[in-house]
Amino acid sequence: MSTAEHAPLIKRVTATATLLVAVLALNACGVGTLGERSKPTITLDQAKKQIDTYLTDILAKLPVKPAKSHDFSDLECDANDIGPHGRTETRREYDFGDVPSAPKAEAAKDFREFLTGHGFEPDPDAAGSRPGWIRMKNPKDNFLATLDGVSDSSHSLSLWVSSPCVWPNGKPPA
């Protein structure tokens, strides 16, 4: 076969390779998650109830009690410029104030043990990102629980639980 006879085959192979690279690049940039982001979720009220349940259960296991609680803090989720917009995540926080080292270490141990026993795992996105905090994620529902200030150099201990991104009424806009 001559070079001229190979030209159509070379064009097809080149076009296929180009298409494959484009599809892989789009998936890597998150286009594959657009469908996931467009699915119904629990409602924002359900997310808040789940957060309160997690917080109540965690606080019952800790050797220290909070000095202050905060209202829910809602924030629109980042849609990474590929949409859809309108999803919200929420979180609630408790502050314990300045906690001595021994009870703080016990709280960290109890926090890990309790959450691990309830299916939470260390959040891989938080590994090494901030010394002095423990961040655990439930792979079943994507809620995050964080105990911040567990290092000896921290003067304040806080606990918060945050939801995954949810549609406020559970469904994407029509």
C-alpha positions, 0 to 999 in steps of 0.5 A: 500500500502506498502513502496515498492509500494510507491517508484515509486510514491515518485520518480516521486514526487521528480523528479517533485519537483526538476525540478520545483525548477530548473526552478524557479531558472533559471528564477530568474537568468535571463534565462527568459530574454534571449528571450527579450534580443534577440529581435530587438530594435530601432537602436543606431542612433534612440536612440540618436535622442530620447535622443536629443528630450527628452533633448530639451524638458526638457531643454525648461522647466527648469529655468536654461540653461546649461553651457556645453554639452557633446557628446554621451557616448556609453557603451556595456550593461552587458549581465549578463553572459547569453548573448547575447553580443553586445547591447549598451546603450548611454547617453548624458549629460548637465552641468549647473555649480554651480546653486543657491538653489532657481533656483535649487529647481525650476528646480527640480520641473519643471523637475519632473512635465514635465516628469511626465506629459509625462508618466515618473515615478520615477525609482524604481531602484534609490530610495534612492540610491543617495541623491541629484538626481532625476531619472525618467524612461519612462515605454513605452520606458525605457529611463531614465532622471536624474537631478543630484545635486538638494540638497542644498549641491551640487555645480554642477547641471547636466542633462542626458538622457540615452537609454535602451540597443539597438542593434546598427543596431536594430537587434541581430547578426545572 
